[in-house]
Amino acid sequence: MWIRIAISVCIVATTIYILQYGATFHTPQCTLLGFNCPPSVVVDGFTTDKYRALREVYQEMFDQGEDLTSCFAVYENAELVVDLCGGNVTTALGEKNFRDVVQNVFSSTKTLVKITVAMLVDRGLLDYQEPVSKYWPEFAQGNKGHVTISDLMGHASGVSAIDQNIPWDVIGTDDKLDELGRILARQKHNFEVVRRVDPKNRTIAQFATDEIIQPLDVRFYFGLPEDLEPELYTYFYDHPKINMALRIMPRVLFSLPFVESLKEDQPFFWSVLTGDAFSTFIMVHKIFGKGSPFSYINPTAFFHSKQYRRVQHLAGMNGFSQAIAIAKIGRIMTEGVIDGRVFLSKETREKALTPLESEY
């Protein structure tokens, strides 16, 4: 019996050690014995002298198993000061440096959406303080008449999901945008305002492409064009949530006050506890319904589908791009004028960057 107890204690102790000290993407064999580890990654690119230490930290992330493939770019005062990438990936065109592929950038797409709205505000076509229904009267349905453009930009419109199932042919094509608009407008208490105020009746994707992406000459796509499929890196690394939560737990438990620590210092742990990890699953089910091939399954299957990659009107998540492109786009909010072209006035940039106070 004592032998069984000793073996059990060893197994438990080893498991705790692996969870507490093992790297995010290292296998137990790698953590304990140093084999079956990910291949070594050498970070390429450059930094200015001021940020030389950042490159060392970035390299350490790969060396320590906290990253596998990524790129990181930063502009400061109109100067590119960081442009680093690490890792090779396999695409339909063979092995590529991560710098040379495109990937779904998910919520980074919102950067372009919010800049698009700011540009419309700058041109006097929208006002942050006006209700959405001023520009889109049908939106007032479902007690949404008081929701302002500012609320919408601050994710405080009170509409987090769609009750009605939306078929692929409605959300995935331009010729049924009016039908999509009616569905969104009927939803009780998400966003089609751009098309209703732009003089050329352009969607967010069309406006951003014409007014931001092409002038900046960057690679950013709302929905991935079919001819770029070979350049796409489609693999999604599953983040080991239990592993991370257990590694964070000691710091959380010994931080006081307890609740404030959860909310402010350990947002990942907080998100696991509150169930936010399942929000993607809920979104997929809400949009495509029980009859879709993506209902009640791992959402990764949804993001791997070509149908998803072709949709242009999931403007908050369906962008495909690269780190350097997103960094350059972000310059609009800090500089306003890039390469002599005026994108945003200082006044509008200040409005757009002002923290919101909302009752929701």
N, C-alpha and C positions, 0 to 999 in steps of 0.2 A: 504493500500500500504506500509506504514511504517513497518508494521509487517512482510510483505513479504521480504522487504529489510533487516530487522534485522535478519530474519531467514537465508537469503542467505549469509549475512556477516558471521554469525556464522558457517555455513556449510563450507564456503571458509576458514575461519580462522582455523577451526578444521582440515580440509584436509591438509592445509599448515603445521600445527603443527605436524600431524602424519607423513607427508613426511619428515619434517625437523628433528624431534627428535625421531621418532619411530625406533626401531631396524630393521635390515634387515629382520629377520624372525619372527618378532612379528606381530600379527594381530592388526588391529585398536582397537579392544576391549581390547587387552592386553595393548597397549600403553596408552589408555585413562582410562580404568577402572580396569586393572589388572587381567582380567580373559580371558580364552581361550588362555593361553600362552603355549609355548612348555614345555614339561616335564623337570624338573630339571636334569642337567647332572653333574656328579662328575667325574672330570678328574682323570685317573689312570696312573700309570707308575712312572718314577723317573727322577730326574735331579741331577747332581752333585751340591755341595754347591754353586759353582760359578754361576750357572744358576737357583738358587732357585726362584728368582724373575720372571723368565720367566714362570714358572708354574702358578704363580699367575695371570699374564697377560692372559695366555692361558685359565685359568678358567673363568676369567672375560668375555672373548669373548662369552662363553656359557651362562653365567649369564645374559649378556646384550643382548642376542638374535642375536649376530653377527655370530654365528656358531651353527650347530646342531649335526654334526658327523664329526670327522676328527682324524687324527693321525699326529704326528710331531716328527721327529727323526733327531739328529745331531751327527756327529762324529767330534771330534777336536783332532788333533795330535794322530790319531789312537785309541782314546778312545771314547766310546759311552757316550756322556755327557747329551743328552736329548732323552727320549723315552716316549712320552706322547700320550694318546688316550682319546677320550671322546665320549660318546653316544653309544646306542644300536640300532641295525637295525634288520629288519625282513628279513630272507632269507628262501629258501626252506627247510632248516634244523631247522627253528624256529628262536627265538630271539637270536642274537649273539652280543657280544661286537664288536665294529668296528675294533678292533685290529685283530680279528679272521676271517675277510672276505677279499676277494680280490675285486678289482674294476678296471675299466678302468682308467688308469692314463694319458691318452691322450698324450700331448706333452712332458711329462716326459719321454716318450719312446725315445725321441731324445737323451737323455743322453746316453743311451746304444748304439744308432747308432753312435754317434760321438766318443765314446770310441772305438767302433769296428774299425772305420776308422783310429783312432790314432794308434791302435795296428798294423794295416796293414802298416801304415807309418813307425812305429818303426821297422818293419821287412823288410823294404826296398821294399815292394810290391807296395806302393803308394807314391806319392810325392805331398804335398799340392800345389806346384807351377806349376805342370804339368797340361796340359789340359786333361779334361775327355776323349777326343777322343784318347789320347795316349793309353789308356787301353780299350777303347770301341769305335772303329773307327766309327761305325754307328751313334754315338751320335753327330757327327759333322753336321748332317743334320739340316736344318732350321736355318743356321747361328749361330750354337752353338759351332763351332770349337774352339773358343777362351776361352770358359768357363773352368775355372780351378777347381781342387778339392777343393781348398780354397773357391772359389766362391760358390760351391755347399754346403759346410759346413756352409757358412755364409748366406744362403738363398738369394744369389745374382746371381743365374744362369739364371734368366730371364724367368723361367718356373714356373708359379704359378697355372696352371690348364691344363687339358687335353681336347683338342677339340673333340676327338673321344670317343664315348661311350665304356666303358669297361665292358663286361659281368661278372657276378659272377664267372663263371667257369674259366675265365682267371685270374682274380685277386685273386681268393680264393684257387687255387691249385698249387702244385709244378710242375705238368707235363706240364703246358703251360707257363712257365717262359720265354721261348724264344719268344713266341708270344707277351707276355707283354713287353719284351725288345724292340721288333720292334716297338710297338706302342709308347713307350716312346722316342725312338730314332728319330722317324719321327716328333715328336712334335716340332713345331717351338719354336724357341728361348725360371725318374726324377732322377731315381737313382737305378742303377743296377750294379754299379762298383765293389762292393765287390765280387760278384760271378765270375767276370771276372778276378780277380787277385789272389784270394785265390787258393793255390795249390790243395785244395780238392774240389773246385768248390761249396763252400757252400754259401747259401744265408745269408743275414744279420742275420736273425733269427737263422739259424743253427750255424753260426760262434759265435754269442753272447752266445748262449746256451752252446756250447762246451767250449769256451775259457773264459767266464766271469761268467755266471749264475751258472753253475755246480761247478766250482772251489770255488766260494764264498758260495755255498750252500744257495742261497736265492730264494725266490719265485718271479719269473718274467716270464711271458709268452707272446710271440708274438702271439696274437690270443688266446682265452681261450679254453683249452681242454674241450671236452664235459663232461668228468667225474667230472669237477670242477664247473659245472653250479650251483649245490646246494650251493656252498660256495660264489657265486657271489652276491654282493649287486648291484642291477641294477637301483635303483631309482636315478634320476637326479633332484636336486633342481633347480627350475627356478630362476635365479638371477633377482630380481626386478630392472631392469635397469632404469626405469623412477624414481623410488623411490631414487635410488642411485644418479642419475644425479641431481635431485633437491636438494638432501642433500649436494652435492658437490658444486652446483652452487654458493652459497654465497662466498665460499672461492676462487672460480675461478674468480668471477667478481671483487673481491677486491684485487687480486694479480696482480702486475705489474712487467714486461711488460705482457700484456694479453696473447699473443700467446705463449710466452715462458712458462708461467704458465700452459697453456693447455698441452703443449708437455712434460714438464718435471715433473710437480708436480701433475697433474691430468690425468694420462694416461687412466684411465677408462672413464672419461668424454670425453676425446679426441677421444677414440675409438667409443663411441656412436655417436659423431658428424660426424665422417668420415665414418660411415657405416660398420666398421669392425665387428659389431655384426652379420652381415649377411654373413660373409665369410664361415661359416660352411654350410649354405644353398646352397651357390654357389658351394662349393666343392662337396656336395652330388649330386647335379644336374649334374655337369660336369662329374663326374666319372660314374654315373649309367644311366644318360640320361633320356629322356622323357618316355621311355618305362618301366622304373623300377617302382616298387611299392613305391619308396621313393621320387619321383619327385614332386616338388611343394607342399610339406607338411612340417610340423614341423620336423627339423632334429632329434629331440629327438626320433622319431619313428625309424629312421635309426639306431641310437646308441642302441636302445632297441632290435634290431633284432638279431636273432641267426646267420644269414648269416654274419653280420658285425663281430660278435665275433669270428667267425671261420677263418676269413681272417688273414693270417700271413704276408702279404706283404704290409700292410699300415704301414711301419716301423716308421713313424714319429708320430703315434697317437694310434696304436692299441695294446699297452702294457697293461697287467693286472698284478697288483702287490700290494705291501703294502709299507707304508712309510719307515719302517725299512730297507727293501730290497733296495729301491732307495738310501737311505743314505749310505748304505754299498757299493753299486756300485759306488757312487760318490767319495768314498775314492780313487779310482784308479787315478783320476785326481789330487788329492792333495798329495798322498803318493807314488804311483807307485808300491810299494811292499806291499803286504798284506799277513800276516801269512806265510811269507817266500817265497811266490810266486811272481815272477817279472811279472807285467802286462805291465808297460810302463816305459821307461827310462825318466830321468829328462829332457833331451833335447827335446824329443818329446812332453812331457807334456807342456813345455814352448811354443813350436810352436803352439800346439793346443789351448792354452789359450791366445795367442797373439791377441788383437783386430784387426779386419780386416779393411783395407782401400780399398773401392771398388768404382768404377766409376758408379755403378748402383744405 
